[in-house]
Amino acid sequence: MLRESVFKALNDQVNAEYFSAYLYMGMAAYAENAGFKGTAHWLLNQAKEEAAHGARIFEYILERGSLPILSDIAASPANYGSIREVFAKVVSHEKHVTDLINDIADLAVKERDHASYRFILWYVEEQVEEVSSAEDILNKVTAAGDSAALLYGVDALLGQRKFKHPFE
């Protein structure tokens, strides 16, 4: 059984991961509606990945003999000013998630829950990749500026993303 503090942090993270999936789905809807199908594709793949992250933490909580509790998912914004704004929000959100994951790692160490610490380390490493990838895309979109041709070039690159389940 998980200690209450570790359980609460992990359970909150399950809900945060599902919010991330919801957020990226909302962004994908905006991108699709704005004519950026490749960006929408990338964001939908990102949403699937976040849902898989949440599901794995959910399963871990169960494996440790605790009962996960799912909370309401807040609505995601429906409108953004630009694709650049979308990716600025992605970067900001991924940095926030990184902070949440790092807090769980710190808590697991403090509580001497070595199994949870080892478990969460995968997420610590994953967040390095998540932030780096989002920053790279934001840099490309920023460099494209107001050039429709360049933005659609970035969009075409994003449309090439293949979904790979992170735990298979």
Wavefront OBJ file of the C-alpha trace (Angstrom):
o trace
v 0.000 0.000 0.000
v 1.269 3.455 -0.858
v 1.839 6.037 1.833
v -0.935 8.612 1.747
v 1.319 11.455 0.574
v 2.783 9.417 -2.303
v -0.649 8.085 -3.230
v -2.073 11.613 -3.366
v 0.801 12.900 -5.524
v 0.569 9.964 -7.939
v -3.218 10.146 -8.072
v -3.043 13.871 -8.783
v -0.577 13.082 -11.568
v -2.985 10.596 -13.155
v -5.521 13.382 -13.350
v -2.882 15.860 -14.609
v -1.898 13.466 -17.411
v -5.518 13.090 -18.500
v -5.917 16.872 -18.395
v -2.838 17.086 -20.642
v -4.500 14.718 -23.111
v -7.652 16.832 -23.010
v -5.641 20.031 -23.464
v -3.833 18.658 -26.510
v -7.094 17.419 -28.024
v -8.507 20.939 -27.705
v -5.385 22.348 -29.328
v -5.707 19.778 -32.113
v -9.274 20.900 -32.761
v -8.098 24.513 -33.020
v -5.241 23.548 -35.384
v -7.503 21.436 -37.605
v -10.062 24.217 -37.795
v -7.276 26.702 -38.688
v -6.138 24.481 -41.574
v -3.054 22.997 -39.924
v -3.785 19.290 -40.314
v -0.196 18.208 -39.609
v -0.169 20.155 -36.354
v -3.536 18.637 -35.414
v -2.119 15.179 -36.148
v 0.945 15.856 -33.952
v -1.226 17.159 -31.112
v -3.611 14.186 -31.276
v -0.627 11.839 -31.067
v 0.591 13.841 -28.096
v -2.839 13.481 -26.477
v -2.670 9.685 -26.917
v 0.776 9.643 -25.336
v -0.398 11.676 -22.331
v -3.382 9.348 -21.844
v -0.995 6.375 -21.891
v 1.153 8.095 -19.248
v -1.914 8.562 -17.060
v -3.044 4.967 -17.561
v 0.361 3.618 -16.525
v 0.380 5.635 -13.289
v -3.222 4.498 -12.666
v -2.079 0.869 -13.058
v 0.910 1.438 -10.774
v -1.353 2.792 -8.028
v -3.467 -0.355 -8.335
v -0.357 -2.572 -8.304
v 0.635 -0.955 -5.027
v -2.726 -1.822 -3.479
v -4.284 1.628 -3.536
v -7.467 2.823 -5.215
v -7.011 5.534 -7.857
v -9.610 8.273 -7.793
v -10.378 10.056 -11.050
v -11.466 13.661 -10.798
v -13.302 15.928 -13.202
v -11.246 17.141 -16.129
v -11.309 20.893 -16.633
v -12.326 22.175 -20.039
v -9.448 23.056 -22.309
v -9.335 26.398 -24.108
v -11.103 26.301 -27.468
v -9.314 29.147 -29.176
v -5.760 30.328 -29.619
v -4.446 33.347 -31.472
v -1.995 31.394 -33.605
v -0.107 28.146 -33.993
v 2.806 29.888 -32.286
v 0.561 30.541 -29.280
v -0.416 26.865 -29.258
v 3.201 25.730 -29.039
v 4.117 28.400 -26.508
v 1.347 26.904 -24.357
v 2.648 23.368 -25.043
v 6.128 24.381 -23.823
v 4.707 26.101 -20.753
v 2.468 23.135 -19.970
v 5.260 20.579 -20.367
v 7.475 22.611 -18.018
v 4.618 22.600 -15.496
v 4.254 18.824 -15.823
v 8.024 18.484 -15.364
v 7.726 20.345 -12.061
v 4.911 18.015 -10.953
v 6.925 14.907 -11.841
v 10.049 16.229 -10.110
v 7.973 16.939 -6.988
v 6.812 13.307 -6.983
v 10.406 12.103 -7.284
v 11.433 14.343 -4.383
v 8.505 13.126 -2.291
v 9.260 9.455 -3.003
v 12.832 9.986 -1.796
v 11.623 11.849 1.302
v 9.132 9.073 2.099
v 11.764 6.394 1.394
v 9.447 4.837 -1.195
v 12.153 3.420 -3.423
v 9.730 1.574 -5.695
v 7.805 4.762 -6.467
v 11.044 6.670 -6.941
v 12.268 4.087 -9.432
v 8.885 4.112 -11.167
v 8.740 7.904 -11.521
v 12.282 8.161 -12.916
v 10.982 7.041 -16.325
v 8.706 10.096 -16.284
v 11.567 12.364 -15.201
v 13.541 11.292 -18.275
v 10.465 11.467 -20.513
v 9.863 15.078 -19.513
v 13.330 16.068 -20.739
v 12.310 14.768 -24.172
v 8.841 16.354 -23.980
v 10.149 19.842 -23.178
v 12.969 19.617 -25.718
v 10.608 18.501 -28.492
v 8.070 21.214 -27.712
v 10.782 23.897 -27.583
v 12.165 22.707 -30.925
v 8.749 23.022 -32.555
v 8.153 26.427 -30.964
v 11.519 27.599 -32.317
v 10.593 26.446 -35.823
v 7.174 28.096 -35.673
v 8.702 31.294 -34.293
v 11.338 31.321 -37.040
v 8.588 30.885 -39.644
v 6.981 34.077 -38.359
v 4.034 35.187 -40.455
v 5.147 33.298 -43.563
v 2.297 30.978 -44.513
v 4.656 28.928 -46.695
v 7.086 28.342 -43.839
v 4.320 27.607 -41.321
v 2.805 25.035 -43.670
v 6.284 23.534 -44.066
v 6.514 23.067 -40.307
v 2.946 21.739 -40.368
v 3.938 19.149 -42.985
v 6.828 17.992 -40.785
v 4.530 17.645 -37.786
v 2.118 15.584 -39.870
v 4.799 12.909 -40.288
v 4.770 11.958 -36.599
v 3.994 8.320 -35.996
v 2.343 7.321 -32.752
v 4.365 4.849 -30.751
v 2.807 3.691 -27.504
v 5.343 4.639 -24.811
v 4.999 1.372 -22.871
v 4.841 -1.252 -25.602
l 1 2 3 4 5 6 7 8 9 10 11 12 13 14 15 16 17 18 19 20 21 22 23 24 25 26 27 28 29 30 31 32 33 34 35 36 37 38 39 40 41 42 43 44 45 46 47 48 49 50 51 52 53 54 55 56 57 58 59 60 61 62 63 64 65 66 67 68 69 70 71 72 73 74 75 76 77 78 79 80 81 82 83 84 85 86 87 88 89 90 91 92 93 94 95 96 97 98 99 100 101 102 103 104 105 106 107 108 109 110 111 112 113 114 115 116 117 118 119 120 121 122 123 124 125 126 127 128 129 130 131 132 133 134 135 136 137 138 139 140 141 142 143 144 145 146 147 148 149 150 151 152 153 154 155 156 157 158 159 160 161 162 163 164 165 166 167 168
